[in-house]
Amino acid sequence: MIEEIYIRDLGVIAEARLPFGRGLTVLTGETGAGKTMVLTALGLLLGERADSAAIRRGQPQAFVEGRWMLPGDAPAVERAAEAGAEVVDGELILNRSVSSEGRSRASIGGRAAPINVLTEIGEQLVVVHGQSDQIRLRSAAAQREALDQFAGEACASALQKYQAHFGAWKTASTRLAQLEAEASTRSIEAEGIRAAVIELEEAAPQPGEDAALVEQAERLTHIEDLRVAANTAHEALSSESFGEASDALGLVAVARRALEQAASHDSELEAVADELREVGAQLNEVAAKISGYVAGLEEDTTASLQQIQERRALISQLIRKYGPTLDEVIEFRRTASDRLLDLDSSGDQIEKLTGEVAREFELLQTSARELSSLRQKAAAELAEQVNVELAALAMPGATLVVDVAEASDFNAFGHDAISIQLSSYPGAEPRPLGKGASGGELSRIMLAIEVVLAKTEQAPTFIFDEVDAGVGGAAAIEVGRRLAALAQQAQVIVVTHLAQVAAYANQHLRVLKNTTESFTATDVVQLSLDARIDELARMLSGLPESESGRVHAAELLDRARAEFA
């Protein structure tokens, strides 16, 4: 709900603060007093295009600010938070400035924001009726949403059921089409994987085999050098061809025995002899290892270097094809069988999905028919109720048509093509809303629709301009009565020239223009009860001090209050 709008240096308005409240607020005033600027200010807050020509003459910029009080879960609050705005206790503040150079800046909750974000938030805050390009129900989607809302909980439940089947049918259909489109490529892929599995199973590569083959090839390439070195080292440590003390083990044994013989004369030599004993044991172990190494070299010669190189070439080829590492080649071999099983089972999957698509489509058709039936019933009721309202709003020949026809295909919201059209007079071809109706007629048409829809939906703030154009007398009273009825469900702001409409207001704002030889300014004031009677008298007779006009004005106020007490 709009709490207030502040305007500075916009058109003829030097500075004005417009307080709004719950229910119905009317703006009245002489022609040219500046009522249009109030709507212009609101349009700027809702993201409409800025025009530097609207800036008050001689001023560098125009500035407008609006303050809304909203529930915490309102979509506008959520969108403002996404834009980084601060919303405290449900208070949302929007402002907009327009410079004389044409630059425009917007702020949402104290944070600068793009104009398009202001537009998105504004669409969730206010609905303006008065010109054909401002129809809330212009789009087919908006008309469907309005009809579904009017249809109530039964329609919402049916739509939810339909959407569940639509989602399942769409998912299964998409997967089926994908499998069918991939059938040939999956066959080719399966053949490739099958050949790869055979190749890898025949080769049977082992983890780390590539590194082991490199090492083995290196040994075979230099096997003579390795054999000579190992034999020489073994002979030096433990030789059978030399004398007893010619190898390392023999010399250590000679040294140990010499010390053991003399140790009886000095115990210190006994400890050294023990150390030589350990050295001898270690040398003996090393000699044994070298002997084993030499024996291993003899075994390696049983595998030719050519065989090793051929195996290395095979492993390198596998790595290039399935790598880039041997571990990944082995992992590919492990997972290929699972992938092959999946590819080979695609035929079974296609058959299963074909049946699932058929079942879901049958359920989809059934739920779509149920939804269409509810919509058709609601469409007839909506049209009937709106036509009653139109007759009372001085449009007795106009007929609203809410058509629910079969759409060309199924979508997320059913199988219906929904359109709301208007036949302006008996026998006239129904046309889309906004076509062939004047601004005042369009406002009354939308008023009739909004009054009916407000019974079943939580509406935003409504603003009506020109709603009373071309009507008077009893029809004007009906316009005021229906605006007041709409204001029972939502905040309604109306620019009006008719006292019969203004009498139904909860708040009455008057736009006053003060003109001197060098200065013109507009002010906006909230009227007290006596001031309202004077203003209504002026609107009725053009004479605010006319006693008969005041009596008539007071009668209008009393009657309006009695109806909506």
Summary of the structure (lengths in Angstrom):
residues: 565
radius of gyration: 46.9
end to end distance: 21.6
largest distance: 152.3
contacts: 1775
relative contact order: 0.13
helix: 57%
strand: 18%
